[in-house]
Amino acid sequence: MSYHCQIDIRPPLPAGWESDGVWVKGDMIYAVGFHRLNLIRTGKTREGKRTYRYEVLSTDQMKLIKSCVLKGLGMSLLTKHL
């Protein structure tokens, strides 16, 4: 569908999360509190503090995601301005 796309994640996710990418489904929009999300744990420091994996999406990836969401909402005419 035009409102679905795959976003590649580099470097690959750790064991248990293996995937070449994640799917964006622009027709499935949810409101979620950031405090309810679980970050991917990558281990602990020498001091015992947990470390997490943080990914920042590129500008091009964000444009693609916005385009999928607009198409999922039936507002594909607005994608020409991205």
C-alpha positions as CSV (number, residue, x, y, z in Angstrom):
1,M,0.0,0.0,0.0
2,S,1.2,3.6,-0.6
3,Y,1.0,4.3,3.1
4,H,3.4,1.5,4.1
5,C,7.2,1.8,3.8
6,Q,10.3,0.1,5.3
7,I,12.9,2.1,7.2
8,D,16.4,0.6,7.3
9,I,18.2,0.6,10.6
10,R,21.9,0.8,10.6
11,P,23.8,-0.5,12.4
12,P,21.6,-3.6,12.7
13,L,19.7,-4.2,15.9
14,P,21.1,-6.5,18.6
15,A,20.2,-10.1,19.1
16,G,16.6,-10.7,19.7
17,W,15.6,-7.7,17.7
18,E,17.3,-8.7,14.4
19,S,15.8,-7.0,11.4
20,D,17.0,-5.2,8.3
21,G,14.4,-2.6,9.0
22,V,11.1,-1.7,10.5
23,W,7.8,-1.1,8.8
24,V,5.9,2.2,8.9
25,K,2.2,1.7,8.6
26,G,0.9,5.2,8.1
27,D,-2.7,4.2,8.4
28,M,-2.2,3.0,12.0
29,I,-1.7,6.0,14.2
30,Y,-1.5,5.8,18.0
31,A,-0.9,8.2,20.9
32,V,1.6,6.8,23.4
33,G,3.3,8.4,26.3
34,F,7.1,8.3,26.0
35,H,7.3,7.1,29.6
36,R,5.5,3.9,28.6
37,L,8.0,2.9,26.0
38,N,10.9,0.5,26.7
39,L,14.2,1.3,25.2
40,I,16.5,-1.4,23.8
41,R,19.0,-2.2,26.5
42,T,22.5,-2.9,25.3
43,G,24.2,-3.8,28.5
44,K,25.8,-2.1,31.5
45,T,28.7,0.2,32.1
46,R,31.5,-0.8,34.5
47,E,29.7,1.1,37.2
48,G,26.6,-1.0,36.7
49,K,24.5,1.7,35.0
50,R,22.3,0.5,32.1
51,T,23.1,1.5,28.6
52,Y,20.5,1.9,25.9
53,R,20.4,2.1,22.1
54,Y,19.2,5.4,20.7
55,E,18.5,5.9,17.0
56,V,18.1,9.2,15.2
57,L,16.2,9.1,12.0
58,S,17.5,11.0,9.0
59,T,15.7,13.9,7.4
60,D,14.9,11.7,4.4
61,Q,13.5,8.9,6.6
62,M,11.3,11.4,8.4
63,K,10.0,12.8,5.1
64,L,9.1,9.3,4.1
65,I,7.3,8.6,7.4
66,K,5.4,11.9,7.1
67,S,4.4,11.0,3.6
68,C,3.1,7.6,4.7
69,V,1.0,9.1,7.5
70,L,-0.5,11.7,5.2
71,K,-1.4,9.1,2.7
72,G,-2.9,6.9,5.4
73,L,-5.1,9.9,6.5
74,G,-6.2,10.4,2.9
75,M,-4.3,13.7,2.6
76,S,-1.8,12.6,0.0
77,L,-2.1,16.0,-1.8
78,L,0.0,17.5,1.1
79,T,2.9,15.1,0.4
80,K,4.0,17.4,-2.5
81,H,5.1,20.0,0.0
82,L,7.5,17.7,1.9
